[in-house]
């Protein structure tokens, strides 16, 4: 079982709860975004990867169907948190 306190390497730069309260997303210096179950503290799936710099911000859409991330690499990525897979959209501005 993986818990928030003992998984992340490097610092956490941003934390956000989904509007429905069922997910917690953390963004970090290790270039990843992680999804957590806030009720149990368990990691959900594998880290979201693709950024090549520290992830500085993370935000859920009001309906929790999208997760937006941005990094020092200059990219904005949109993810589907339900599948935690390859980004839906990448943009560098």
N, C-alpha and C positions, 0 to 999 in steps of 0.2 A: 504494500500500500504506500503510495507516495503522498506526502503532505506538503502543504505550502511552505512550512518552515524549513524543510530539509532538501529541497529539490533545486532551487534556482542557483545558478552560478553567476556571480556578479550581482550588481544591485538591481533592485526593482525601481523603475523610473516612473511607472504609472499603474494605477489600479482603478478598475471601474466595475460596479455591479450592473448586470442587465436590468432593464426597467421592470421585468417581472420578478427579479430577485433570485432566479434559479441558477444564474451563472455569475462567476467572478472572472474577470480577465486581468492578467498582469502582463506588463510590457517591461522588457529588461535590457540591460547592458549586453547580454549574451546574444542579442539579435533575434530573440524569439518572443512570441506571445504564447501564453499558456492559459488554458481554460480550466476552471476549478468548480467543484460543487461546494458552495459556501456552507451548506448544511453539514457536510462531512469533512471538508477540508481536503478531499481527494482530487488529484489531477484527473481531468477528463481527456482521454486520448493522448496523442503525442503533441509536443509543442508545434505551433504554427511557425514554419520557417520560410525563408525567402528574402528577408531583409538582409542587407550586407553591412548594416550599421546598427548601433543601439536603437531600440524602438523607444521613442520618446512619448508617444501618446496613443491612446486606444479609446474608442467610443462605440457604444451600441446604438443602432437605430431604435426609434421608439417602440417598434414592434418586435425587437430582438432578432430579427431575421438577417441582419447584416452587422458585421463588426468592421470598423474602419481602424486602420493602424497607419502610423507614419513614423519614419525613422530618419536618423541623421544621413542616411544614404540618399535622401531627397525623394523617396518613393512614398506614395500613398497606396495602400492596398485595401480592398474590400473582400471580406471573407464571409462564408456562410458558417456561423458557429455550430449549426446542427450537424454539419458534415466535417468541419475542421479540416478541410482539404485545400487544394491548390486555390490561390486567390481568384476571386471572380473578376477583379479588375486591378490593374497596376497602372499607375500614372506618375510621371516625374514632373508634374506641374502643368 
